[in-house]
Amino acid sequence: MNPDIPLQLLGGISARVFLRDYWQKKPLLIRQALPDFQSPIDADELAGLALEE
């Protein structure tokens, strides 16, 4: 794997830039990093899990 190739999973930045600028330094929000992701649980089920102890 070439560390200089931009990756969709990293929001279009390369692995090299990600490791240099973000890894264990500052947060990085990548919206739609997994564009076809389907949550395995719905919102009501998630809310129910949040209420459990």
Order of alpha helices (4+ residues) and beta strands (2+ residues): beta-beta-alpha-alpha
